[in-house]
Amino acid sequence: MRIFAMWRPLLAAFGLTAATTAAAADWPDHPITLVVPYPAGGPTDIVARVVAQGLTQKLGQNVIVDNRSGAGGNIGADMVAKAAPDGYTLLVATTAHAINMSLFHNLNYDVRKSFAPISLLTSGPLLLSVRPTLPANNVKELIALAKAGKLTFASSGNGQSTHLAAELFNSMAGTKMVHVPYRGSAPALTDVMSGQDDLIFDTMLSSLPYVKAGKLKGLAVTSAKRSEAAPDLPTIAESGLPGYEATAWNGLMAPAGTPPGVLKSISEALQDVLARPEVKEKFAAQGFTAQWMAPQDYAGFVDKEVAKWANVVKTSGATVN
């Protein structure tokens, strides 16, 4: 009996490992939930639905998009961080989750520790646009105008990439443009077009149609290279602010502790989905690039993003209300 008692913890651990391995081997045997921490219809939601459709076809189980918006993406992220680590609840993370690490002081999750990284999904530039009547036709003229007087920039919300991209611009250009946060891109774009605000850094998907229609004046994109969706628009770096770069990205994460076999299965499925021509075309039309990454590479990418935006938050003094 004493010998059995000595081996009991080891046998229990073996049983748990065997059960976990069996569960991973059977995965997936029921629908998977893809949590999008933003409202339906936005850029992240559109990316998630394309990915969900591809994964449904690849994995043979329904992948359902669940929009859990609020608190700058924190509500959905917190929900997934607390979910069972079984591969059936996944998070579509964004640039905002890297930003939130330094912008919010009482987060219930850590984007680097609470999740198991799976892969990047998409990345793409923001588009710097101004109201049509603003007397600035390029980045140099915008900087001069901002230094000469008070300009306001709209954003889709505190802590979003649309907010911090402008704060990075302020920091590098030596300007003090005033932030006006909105609840989403739609009302922010409306107020820039009407002249209530002067400019906005927003996704290509949201703002490019208005630029093409003449309702906004597009000045530049925030990426290091020009966008295929708008090749005539220069980058901010090449048109007046060397070294500037900011991208909006989406990635996939699972709760920390998810079995390695499950993570491997999701990663391999994603690699297939993101390589499909029709998926690449759908993302390209929105100004995004489909971009698969191995889990360890995605983890390193997130680490660098957290550090980059922490510096922007500190330098700019950006806060959430």
Order of alpha helices (4+ residues) and beta strands (2+ residues): alpha-beta-alpha-beta-alpha-beta-alpha-beta-alpha-beta-alpha-beta-alpha-beta-alpha-beta-beta-alpha-alpha-beta-alpha
